[in-house]
């Protein structure tokens, strides 16, 4: 018997019935009837019916939009009925109470609702009598009712709500919806209520810190709402189980635990290490309480235990650099690690370099890395490169970003950093092997070309205000040769532009603005007002409010001529004075150097010069260019000003008079 793909053919068939064996179709049809039927298909035998009779039409067609819609609608209706039935079976009274509470809540949550105090009192009468706050706080719909009540309630009602919620603080804080009720007590409560909530959290702080929902509440409580004594008690719970119920006011830090009892040192360090390892394994390290414990542990632990914890936290340096203690711990981990682990830490930190550079505390970690990491090739790829890619965002976000950028091009410059901060950064050099001057030159070489391209692309950004312009003046100290000439030409084109305008006060690129004398209401009598005040645009969900806020911001911060701006004027004077310093340095080396004053004079038209001499500060710039440039450029200045000699002599401001006197016109 020979097997084929279609059917089997016997020897007798091949000799006796050759013509009949060539028709295998009937046998294949019989095989098809044995196939399993689909989910919505009828059996073939049933559909066929009796022999000779036609099959009835199908009443249900599968896999069509109508059938799918009918199926899902029926399924959803059954699920809704089951859900309501479960609620009623669980607690019929509680279900009816929540339904009636939500009806009142629909009126209370409206922005234009009237008599909100009465509505809150009505809800409190319903929920308070049944003591139902903690029971309904874990549900997604009724949790919003409690949050709205806390927001609009008086202090007395809010205290009574807190009395019902705080005994179940752990269950609520670890609930998907209940933790919002605890957050509302912090957000809308008084200082007395803050202390009560923090005291309740302290009893369960060890369990709550390692949970996704409650960990954020512990972080906010420790960082923003707790007093110094409450912070101390929250840390004590992690030192030993002895302090979970009874607190000791004499213990301020971890070291105080074994001052009188030396045998406790090993047990305390072991306990704290266990908590730190658990937080690192769960990736829940963005917590200020964990940062404080980590900073204390690294200072007191032995070398073996310390190295184990450092190895765990090196990939998490970005997440622990959000607080002062966390940044100190991150720097300690980085400088005390081996070369291989440092390289891995930089690789993990690369996606967060931009955020760290503009952070209040995280920028210190970036500056430490720039100052003490020896492999400048990897440093250029992992740190310097991402900074240059987003350099305008980093510089425009505030002083911290400007410090980071300034350290790349002009490290340890006292115009950008306080001497104590410079000394602190230099103290980390003991963990480095390469000479600091060699490292800084290599870092500068990796950043020079990228910075030139950024300035040529958008030169007006680097003269957009006093703070940014001063940073530009500091950066130019480190440039020379053709790269310095490229920067001079790009900046001079902006200075000579007649349409060059800047805001009176710099507007940060992150949506906030630094305004001068912005006061929305009139100050009261004997009330002090500051000349400079930091004001941020409030994020509003309503587009109309955003437009109004933006209009107020622009009205309070008008555009002024860039050449007349006080801060930019100071920065331009510093850049012009650099010409003489660089020329003296180049003469000793026997090379030529680009001059910013020459680039400005060459780009200045007669019409723009007439506008300049009519103002005081531009005349001082022309005078400064004349004093700090070469004789050749001085002749160019005289020739330019000679064309507007009459207009200059008619000016009465101080800058014009001094310029006439200096040029002997």
Secondary structure, DSSP 8 states (H G I E B T S, - for coil): -EE-SS-EE-HHHHHH-TTGGG--HHHHHHHHTTS---SS---HHHHH-STT------S--SSSHHHHHHHHHHHHHHHHHHHHHHHHHH-HHHHHHHHHHHHHHHHHTSTT-S-HHHHHHHHHHHHHHTT-HHHHTTSTTHHHHHHHHHHH--HHHHHHHHHHHHTTHHHHHTSTTTHHHHHHHHHHS-HHHHHHHHHHHHHTHHHHTTSHHHHHHHHHIIIII--HHHHHHHHHHHH-GGGTTS--TT--SGGGGGSS-TTHHHHHHHHHHHHHHHHHHTT----HHHHHHHHHHHHHS-HHHHHHHHHHHGGGTTTTTTSHHHHHHHHHHHHTS-HHHHHHHHHHHGGGHHHHHTSTTHHHHHHHHHHH---HHHHIIIIIHHHHHTHHHHHTT-HHHHHHHHHHHSTT-TTTS-HHHHHHHHHGGGG--S-HHHHHHHHHHHHHHHHHHHHHH-GGGGGSSHHHHHHHHHHGGG--HHHHHHHHHHHHHHHT-TT-EEESS-B-TTSEEEEES--SS---TT----SEEEEE----SSHHHHHHHHHHHHHHS-EEEGGG-HHHHHHHHHHHHHHHHHHHHHHHHT-----HHHHHHHH--HHHHHHHHTSHHHHHHHHHHHHTS-HHHHHHHHHHHHTTHHHHHT--SHHHHHHHHHHT-
